[in-house]
Amino acid sequence: MAHNELRKAPQAPPLFTGIPTSIVDDAKRLIEHSRNVQDQIVRNVQPEAANFANVLQPLAHAENAMNLERRILGFYMEVSAEPKLRDASTEATELLNNFGIETAMRDDLFQRVDAVLQKNEELDPESYHLLQKQHKNYIRNGMKLPEGPKRDRLKEIQKRLQQLDIEFGKNQNEENSGIWFEPQELIGMPEDVLAELEKGTGENTGKVRLTLEVPDRFAALKYARNSETRKRVFIAFENEGDLNVSILHETVILRDEAARLLGYPNHAAFRIEEKMAKTPETVNIFLNDLRSRLSAGGQRELEILKQLKKADLDSREEEFDGQFFLWDLDFYKEILLEKQYSVDEQKVAEYFPLQTTIQGMLGIFQHLFGLVFVEITGEEKETLSTSSKSSSIVWHEDVQVFRAWDNEEQSSEFLGYLYLDIFPRENKFGGVANFNLQPGFIRENGTRHYPATALVCNFTKPTSKKPSLLTHSELVALFHELGHGIHDLVSRTLYSRFHGTETVVDFGEAPSQMLEHWCWTPSSLKALSRHYSSLSPASFASWEEQAKGNSAPPEKIPDEMIESVVRAKHVNGALFGLRMLHLSIFDMAIHEPASHAQIEGVNLSAEYNRLRKGLMKLDGPEALGHGDEWGHGQAGIRHLMSEYDAGLYGSRVFADDIFYTVFKPDPTDSTAGRRYRYAVLEKGGGQDEMKTVVDFLGREPQTAAFYAELGLS
């Protein structure tokens, strides 16, 4: 069989040739096709004659066809630089979402799906899973409510919620805040970051503009010596989402109303019913137990940081007043890492140039899961594109695209396309995330459609003197999101709705969280590393300029540096756990109010800030007399708006249990990797996720590994 690099893929990559009119027209075309299929089923199949083949199968094929295009139509609003294209993408998404609500509330379709369920046909497991999910979805969309005002109100709420979600994301993506600083206010920040900041003109002559994008913001909070600078950056970011404050509040009010219409006590009960936890009580017991275990450790860690702050201020001949602020946390953690653990994050980052690190990560996945990745470059882009322009297979010139295959030991089968959109730009999605662009599924003719998946990130851009370098925390984030991409590529489901990461939310993060452990494994860190000075003579010359006479660094990260990084894994672990717990408890609190009146009257900003203060004991502007409404950090959390509502408690218990049980003895064990690939990743959401975990582990999941990772055994 031909080597994968030389073989032609059986499926061309998707095209990104949308224009404003075509995007909206395509959405309308998809809706019309799907509605016609639904209408034909109702017209031609009476409930008594309904079966899986004449009701569920055509509905599933229509859904597959829609999912093949709709995700790309909605993707433009996350990544396009053109306002009209983003607006069209937003309009298309709203049209498709509203049609989805209409579909989920068609009583005539529900009658037929209900009839199929009652017949109890013998089906393959994934098809039966589809039938159960589809039936339950109708009920959760009000099909057991009598026709009339309640059902009409529910439909109205659902349409408004979809609209609010779109507005929230659009506001975030189009936010372009920044702060002008005098250069002396940024002393301590890396020279590479400072060199790339916008230089001021006019009234800002002599100043530089620090954006609130991840690279600039993190650099300021970690390294700027001036406390006032860190304070301004922190408060500005916490208030960046002010347009979304009212959107989130309206959302939680409407969710609560909808849940009560459906007979649930609150939205948390409605949402968690479908998840692995099943009930809010299970989640709250877990979160309260975690809080009790973390609190004392958090206080001990805070006292250590306060001592570091006092020593730092003493060295500057400044008085320490005993207060430790939110904007002090990252700065003094860096000092702690360097002084007590010999970890200099900027020195560590020199061993992880972005491009060689990506290649190293792909190499780890190739070894573990039996994969091959081939980057598509130059003329090959034109060959693979079904358009005359090679640029049509990417949405921006910076985007890299890879073909993924099974290796020859597996089957040499094509798996799909992987895209990497790595650097920040205006109006682009501002975090680090994986987007499925096209799901995998079985077509009507029995052949497989292969997936396309994209990592959208915002890592520091390369400069004329240095490549983009990843801090260790960025390394973990990239490996995590790449894990979602791998999940997408190796999943093999019959139906698109179950493909890859389309699982219940409290399991969906587990596969990627499990893979984060490789970023703390010495052999993996060694394999991923390459000092940037060894990349080329120009890179070495650039390093030499800043080396101040030091001898040339080794090409691979030194063992003692790896040991320091790994030893520091749990530094401020309790405070980090409390930070995550803050989001999880807030998420549950706003989604299980005692009454509807309570959620209508709550001030989300004040609740968010008070809860953080109560958990972490860190001072914010309220300690300076600004009250509890000084910031609106909750309005910047995209997960609260889409998919993760009443779900931020997460899936790390499963992730840690799988790693400790199967991979910790030997993270390079490719036999275990392949078993994990086929038993967990390949299943997607095509079966009950608890069954997937139990089948793989050979037992019920346990919490011991999770607590061990937190140092709470």
Beta strands, then each sheet from edge to edge (+ up, - down):
strand 1: 178-181
strand 2: 198-199
strand 3: 208-211
strand 4: 371-375
strand 5: 400-406
strand 6: 414-421
strand 7: 433-438
strand 8: 441-442
strand 9: 448-449
strand 10: 452-456
sheet 1: 1+ 3- 2+
sheet 2: 4+ 5- 6+ 10+ 7-
sheet 3: 8+ 9-
end
